[in-house]
Amino acid sequence: MKPDSNLPSARDKLLFTPGPLTTSLSVKQAMLHDAGSWHFEFNALVASVRKRLLKLAGLSHEAGWEVVPLQGSGTFGVEAVFQSCVPHNGKVVVLANGAYGERIAQMLKHARIDHTVLRTAEDTPSDAAALEACLVADKAVTHVASVHCETTTGILNPIEKLGAVTKRHGRVFVVDAMSSFGGMPIDFEQCGIDFLISSSNKCVEGVPGFSFVFARRALLLASEGWARSLSLDLLGQLKGFEKNGQFRYTPPTHVILAFDQALRELEEEGGIPARSERYKQNHQALMTGMIRLGFRSYLPSPVQSHIITSFLYPDAKFDFTDFYHRVADKGFVLYPGKISQCDTFRIGNIGRLTESEMKQVVYAIGEAVAEMGIKMESASAAKAQ
Ligand SMILES: *Cc1c(COP(=O)(O)O)cnc(C)c1O
């Protein structure tokens, strides 16, 4: 019998994905209200969310920071920074080692903004020395763009080193921290960050619907007249909030109600350090279980983040679709790979998940592999290789 998802007893599958992710029941319940986007109570809520986001990031107005929420998914926030905060004669260096770095390059192409892409292999962090050489050689460069946790693989890029080089050469540093903000501590000043983008449905554990951009106020004010887009104009959006406390166009009201609750739960958990610790434990439990089953992760552990992990197919004949369906039937949603060089699938450690759920998904994976009759290399044999 097919479970009826409208029955109150029906349980959603757990999402081991990089967002949208499994959220708490209370976050979902927070959406059971209609909020008027012009109403003073909703405006006060938006102001409160913006204030708490700044605090969560360790930033303040006094120190010259703003946070600008923007309708749309994370990509819209990243694109807004480039569409509106790069001058017409500006040039961007993009550090890329995966799909999200490549997406920034694509955005720049669409906006007809001059750019250079510094690529490293998908298992290799961005190279600060190469960035330095590029900034020395090319005086036209105004901005540097990096992806903190490249969710394509789960690799962590060295934003502290990249930021130091960028600042030493007086350029603006833009960080796509979509999948890491909230899930690991980020020191904005230490990393020389000028713009940082994340979204509602990643490590803050809200539902999808808006992105938010942390920015130095002076840089936002300096971008007057640069916007190539009306709806993605960050300074325009900031001015809207400052004028009447409102989003310029229809806000995702329910999403903001859920986000307010998600922020509360993040605060209650103990803030970013505590959440980071939970995700680390999730990652550890996953790795231990998967290695025991005979799986191998794609990345070497020194560059692996605790956000999401890529695993290699166990053999060349591995039927991922069959595997995916079997694991889903047991109640767990995995994520396909996105790497160009080899066949992988991904398992996210983020969202309302604990060590116990990580053990459950590993158990389900073990069952699926056994049902499919796959001969796994034993963990000791894999290690000996
Ligand atoms: C999720 C993600 C994005 C944004 O993706 P959307 O689908 O637009 O929300 C951008 N960069 C990174 C690194 C991400 O993980």
The ligand as an SDF file (V2000), in Angstrom:
LIG
                    3D

 15 15  0  0  0  0  0  0  0  0999 V2000
   23.3850   25.5070   -2.6400 C   0  0  0  0  0  0  0  0  0  0  0  0
   24.5270   26.2990   -3.1670 C   0  0  0  0  0  0  0  0  0  0  0  0
   24.3340   27.4390   -3.9890 C   0  0  0  0  0  0  0  0  0  0  0  0
   22.9830   27.9660   -4.4020 C   0  0  0  0  0  0  0  0  0  0  0  0
   22.1560   27.0720   -4.9590 O   0  0  0  0  0  0  0  0  0  0  0  0
   20.6150   27.3920   -5.1160 P   0  0  0  0  0  0  0  0  0  0  0  0
   20.1160   26.1390   -5.7360 O   0  0  0  0  0  0  0  0  0  0  0  0
   20.4790   28.5630   -5.9780 O   0  0  0  0  0  0  0  0  0  0  0  0
   20.0770   27.6430   -3.7400 O   0  0  0  0  0  0  0  0  0  0  0  0
   25.4360   28.1770   -4.3550 C   0  0  0  0  0  0  0  0  0  0  0  0
   26.6640   27.8380   -3.9710 N   0  0  0  0  0  0  0  0  0  0  0  0
   26.8960   26.7680   -3.1830 C   0  0  0  0  0  0  0  0  0  0  0  0
   28.2970   26.4770   -2.7660 C   0  0  0  0  0  0  0  0  0  0  0  0
   25.8400   25.9580   -2.7690 C   0  0  0  0  0  0  0  0  0  0  0  0
   26.0710   24.8990   -1.9790 O   0  0  0  0  0  0  0  0  0  0  0  0
  1  2  1  0
  2  3  1  0
  2 14  2  0
  3  4  1  0
  3 10  2  0
  4  5  1  0
  5  6  1  0
  6  7  2  0
  6  8  1  0
  6  9  1  0
 10 11  1  0
 11 12  2  0
 12 13  1  0
 12 14  1  0
 14 15  1  0
M  END
$$$$
